[in-house]
Amino acid sequence: MSSTRTAARTTGVAVRAMLVLTLVLGVGYTLLVTGIGQLLLPWQANGSPLPDERGSSLIGQSFTDADGEALPQYFQSRPSAAGDGYDGAGSSGSNLGPENADLVASIEERKAAIAKREGVDPSQVPADAVTASASGLDPHISVEYALLQVPRVAEARGLSAQEVRDIVESRIQGRDLGFLGAERINVAELNLALDEREGE
């Protein structure tokens, strides 16, 4: 058998193997996994969407006006360093260390602004209110930060502080696996629950 014929045969086998593996692994496997995801976990498989195409419950959102000022009737998310803010294509932290003068100055500036907005002492402002998450897309805030915002949101919506507090407490998500991380609240879901309550 000539070397040319051997090379042609080897090439033919390689091409057939590539086509079969592409169909099995590239198409078949993808369809199988997609089908299982749609069958067993459709909400998660589709990106955990919020109602009325309001985004995903997995990605933080901004609840500010065109000038970047907090909308008083909404709970505010933590800051974002992702692109222009909560930009999924620009996910990242600031990568500034705790000793960085720019970071320290921006934290103090945010702390003073939040304290003024919420009518509290700056020492009462929790850390997650003034620092971005590693991804810049975290949709959660601490229970402490949510409770700090209750009086403002209640006043803006014409509700009692206890009514808003009850909604906040009903939205608390526990620690992962019961012991990892801290209790937290998804801001978009909380604001959506408030909107739905007012629409009743």
C-alpha positions as CSV (number, residue, x, y, z in Angstrom):
1,M,0.0,0.0,0.0
2,S,1.4,3.3,-1.0
3,S,2.0,6.1,1.4
4,T,-0.4,8.4,-0.6
5,R,-3.1,5.8,-0.2
6,T,-2.4,5.5,3.5
7,A,-2.5,9.2,4.0
8,A,-5.8,9.5,2.1
9,R,-7.3,6.7,4.2
10,T,-6.1,8.3,7.4
11,T,-7.5,11.6,6.4
12,G,-10.9,10.0,5.5
13,V,-11.1,8.3,8.9
14,A,-10.2,11.6,10.7
15,V,-12.8,13.5,8.8
16,R,-15.5,10.9,9.5
17,A,-14.5,10.7,13.2
18,M,-14.7,14.5,13.4
19,L,-18.2,14.6,11.8
20,V,-19.5,11.8,14.0
21,L,-18.1,13.4,17.2
22,T,-19.4,16.8,16.1
23,L,-22.9,15.4,15.7
24,V,-22.8,13.4,18.9
25,L,-21.0,15.8,21.2
26,G,-21.7,19.2,19.6
27,V,-25.3,18.7,18.6
28,G,-26.7,15.6,20.4
29,Y,-25.2,16.4,23.8
30,T,-26.2,20.1,23.6
31,L,-29.8,19.1,22.7
32,L,-29.9,16.6,25.5
33,V,-28.6,19.0,28.2
34,T,-30.9,21.8,27.0
35,G,-33.9,19.4,27.0
36,I,-33.1,18.2,30.5
37,G,-32.7,21.8,31.7
38,Q,-36.0,23.0,30.1
39,L,-37.8,19.9,31.5
40,L,-36.5,20.0,35.1
41,L,-35.4,23.6,35.8
42,P,-37.0,25.8,33.1
43,W,-36.8,29.1,35.1
44,Q,-33.1,28.6,35.8
45,A,-32.3,27.3,32.3
46,N,-33.8,30.5,30.8
47,G,-31.7,32.9,32.9
48,S,-34.0,33.3,36.0
49,P,-36.0,36.1,34.4
50,L,-38.1,38.5,36.4
51,P,-41.8,39.1,35.3
52,D,-42.6,41.5,32.5
53,E,-39.0,41.3,31.0
54,R,-37.6,43.3,33.9
55,G,-34.2,41.5,33.7
56,S,-32.8,38.6,35.6
57,S,-33.0,37.9,39.3
58,L,-29.3,36.9,39.1
59,I,-28.0,40.4,37.9
60,G,-28.2,43.5,40.0
61,Q,-30.0,46.6,38.7
62,S,-29.9,50.3,39.3
63,F,-32.9,52.0,40.7
64,T,-32.0,55.6,40.0
65,D,-33.1,58.4,37.8
66,A,-31.3,59.7,34.7
67,D,-29.1,61.8,36.9
68,G,-28.1,58.8,39.0
69,E,-30.1,59.9,42.0
70,A,-31.9,57.2,44.0
71,L,-35.6,56.8,43.3
72,P,-37.1,57.2,46.8
73,Q,-39.8,54.6,46.3
74,Y,-37.3,51.8,45.6
75,F,-34.7,50.0,47.7
76,Q,-31.2,50.7,46.4
77,S,-28.7,48.1,45.3
78,R,-25.1,48.0,46.3
79,P,-22.7,50.0,44.0
80,S,-21.5,48.4,40.8
81,A,-18.0,48.6,39.2
82,A,-19.2,46.6,36.1
83,G,-19.0,48.9,33.1
84,D,-21.4,51.8,33.5
85,G,-23.0,49.9,36.3
86,Y,-24.6,46.4,36.3
87,D,-23.2,45.8,32.7
88,G,-23.1,42.0,32.2
89,A,-20.5,42.5,29.4
90,G,-18.3,44.5,31.8
91,S,-18.4,42.3,34.9
92,S,-15.6,43.1,37.2
93,G,-14.7,44.7,40.5
94,S,-12.7,47.8,40.8
95,N,-9.6,45.8,41.8
96,L,-8.6,48.5,44.2
97,G,-7.1,47.4,47.5
98,P,-8.4,48.5,50.9
99,E,-5.5,51.0,51.3
100,N,-6.2,52.7,47.9
101,A,-6.8,56.4,48.5
102,D,-9.4,56.6,45.6
103,L,-11.4,53.6,47.0
104,V,-11.3,55.0,50.6
105,A,-12.5,58.4,49.3
106,S,-15.3,56.9,47.2
107,I,-16.4,54.8,50.2
108,E,-16.5,57.9,52.5
109,E,-18.4,59.8,49.8
110,R,-21.0,57.1,49.3
111,K,-21.3,56.6,53.1
112,A,-22.1,60.3,53.6
113,A,-24.6,60.4,50.7
114,I,-26.4,57.3,52.0
115,A,-26.5,58.6,55.5
116,K,-28.0,61.8,54.3
117,R,-30.5,60.1,52.1
118,E,-31.6,57.7,54.8
119,G,-31.4,60.2,57.7
120,V,-29.0,58.2,59.8
121,D,-25.5,58.6,61.2
122,P,-22.7,57.5,58.8
123,S,-21.6,54.8,61.3
124,Q,-24.9,53.0,60.7
125,V,-24.3,52.5,57.0
126,P,-23.3,48.9,56.3
127,A,-20.3,47.9,54.2
128,D,-22.3,46.4,51.3
129,A,-24.0,49.8,50.8
130,V,-20.7,51.4,49.9
131,T,-18.7,48.7,48.3
132,A,-19.2,46.8,45.0
133,S,-19.1,43.0,44.8
134,A,-16.3,41.2,43.0
135,S,-18.4,40.8,39.9
136,G,-20.1,44.2,40.1
137,L,-23.4,42.4,39.4
138,D,-24.5,41.1,42.8
139,P,-28.3,41.4,43.0
140,H,-28.4,41.1,46.8
141,I,-28.0,43.5,49.7
142,S,-27.7,42.7,53.4
143,V,-30.8,42.5,55.6
144,E,-29.2,45.4,57.6
145,Y,-29.0,47.6,54.5
146,A,-32.6,46.8,53.5
147,L,-33.9,47.6,56.9
148,L,-32.0,50.9,56.9
149,Q,-34.0,51.9,53.8
150,V,-37.4,51.0,55.1
151,P,-38.5,54.4,56.5
152,R,-37.6,56.2,53.2
153,V,-39.4,53.7,51.0
154,A,-42.4,53.6,53.3
155,E,-42.8,57.3,53.2
156,A,-42.4,57.5,49.4
157,R,-45.0,54.9,48.9
158,G,-47.4,56.1,51.5
159,L,-47.2,52.9,53.5
160,S,-46.5,52.3,57.1
161,A,-42.9,51.3,58.0
162,Q,-44.2,48.0,59.5
163,E,-45.9,47.1,56.2
164,V,-42.7,47.7,54.3
165,R,-40.7,45.9,57.0
166,D,-43.0,42.9,56.7
167,I,-42.4,42.7,52.9
168,V,-38.6,43.0,53.5
169,E,-38.6,40.2,56.1
170,S,-40.7,38.0,53.8
171,R,-37.9,38.3,51.2
172,I,-35.0,37.3,53.3
173,Q,-33.0,34.5,51.7
174,G,-31.1,32.2,54.2
175,R,-27.5,31.2,54.1
176,D,-26.4,28.8,51.3
177,L,-26.6,25.2,52.6
178,G,-27.7,26.7,55.9
179,F,-24.2,27.9,56.9
180,L,-22.4,29.6,54.0
181,G,-22.5,33.3,53.6
182,A,-25.0,35.7,55.2
183,E,-28.7,36.2,55.0
184,R,-29.5,38.5,52.1
185,I,-32.3,40.1,50.0
186,N,-32.6,40.2,46.3
187,V,-33.3,43.9,45.6
188,A,-35.1,43.6,42.2
189,E,-37.4,40.9,43.6
190,L,-38.1,43.1,46.7
191,N,-38.9,46.1,44.6
192,L,-41.1,44.0,42.3
193,A,-43.0,42.7,45.4
194,L,-43.6,46.3,46.5
195,D,-44.9,47.3,43.0
196,E,-47.2,44.3,43.0
197,R,-48.5,45.1,46.5
198,E,-49.4,48.7,45.4
199,G,-51.1,47.3,42.2
200,E,-53.5,45.1,44.3
